[in-house]
């Protein structure tokens, strides 16, 4: 059983080329082109893992599945904190 008094450490690798940022940008553009709200659709995908939240337009569904959801979430948190 894990010790709940200890803080776990999650190490994020530093990448020169950030595939997650590029993928999120492409997917958001495709979602906008089809008239979807990218924020709502990405949240649905990240929470459920259901790829049908992402349009197949411009192969966005296939592109987003190249990365794990935790990698996408990591990039979203990184971008948010960088802009704060």
C-alpha positions in Angstrom: 0.0 0.0 0.0 1.5 3.4 -0.9 2.5 5.8 1.8 -0.1 8.7 1.5 2.2 11.0 3.5 4.8 11.0 0.7 4.5 13.1 -2.4 4.9 11.2 -5.7 7.2 12.7 -8.3 6.3 12.7 -12.0 9.2 13.5 -14.3 8.5 15.2 -17.6 11.0 14.8 -20.4 12.1 18.0 -22.0 11.7 17.9 -25.8 13.2 20.3 -28.3 10.4 19.6 -30.8 7.1 19.3 -29.1 4.9 16.9 -31.0 2.0 17.3 -28.6 1.8 21.1 -29.3 1.8 20.5 -33.0 -0.8 17.8 -32.8 -3.1 19.9 -30.6 -2.8 22.8 -33.0 -3.7 20.7 -36.0 -6.6 19.0 -34.3 -8.0 22.3 -33.0 -7.8 23.7 -36.5 -9.7 20.7 -37.9 -12.3 21.0 -35.2 -12.9 24.7 -35.9 -13.1 24.0 -39.7 -16.0 21.6 -39.0 -17.7 24.0 -36.6 -16.9 22.3 -33.3 -15.7 24.0 -30.1 -12.1 22.7 -29.8 -12.1 23.1 -26.0 -15.3 21.1 -25.4 -14.2 18.4 -27.8 -10.7 18.0 -26.4 -12.0 17.9 -22.9 -14.5 15.1 -23.9 -11.7 13.2 -25.5 -9.2 13.6 -22.6 -11.7 12.6 -20.0 -13.3 9.7 -21.8 -10.6 8.4 -24.2 -13.3 8.2 -26.9 -11.8 9.3 -30.2 -15.2 10.1 -31.6 -15.0 13.5 -29.8 -12.4 14.4 -32.5 -13.4 14.9 -36.1 -12.0 12.7 -38.8 -11.6 15.8 -41.0 -8.0 16.2 -42.1 -7.2 12.9 -40.3 -7.4 14.7 -37.0 -8.7 11.6 -35.2 -5.8 9.6 -36.4 -3.3 12.3 -35.6 -4.4 12.8 -32.0 -4.2 9.1 -31.3 -0.5 9.1 -32.1 0.1 10.4 -28.5 -1.2 9.1 -25.2 -3.8 11.3 -23.5 -1.4 12.1 -20.6 1.1 13.5 -23.1 -1.6 15.8 -24.5 -2.6 16.8 -21.0 1.0 17.5 -20.1 1.3 19.9 -23.0 -1.9 21.7 -22.2 -0.7 22.2 -18.6 2.7 23.4 -19.8 1.2 25.9 -22.2 -1.2 27.2 -19.5 1.5 27.7 -16.9 3.8 29.3 -19.4 1.2 31.9 -20.2 0.4 32.7 -16.6 
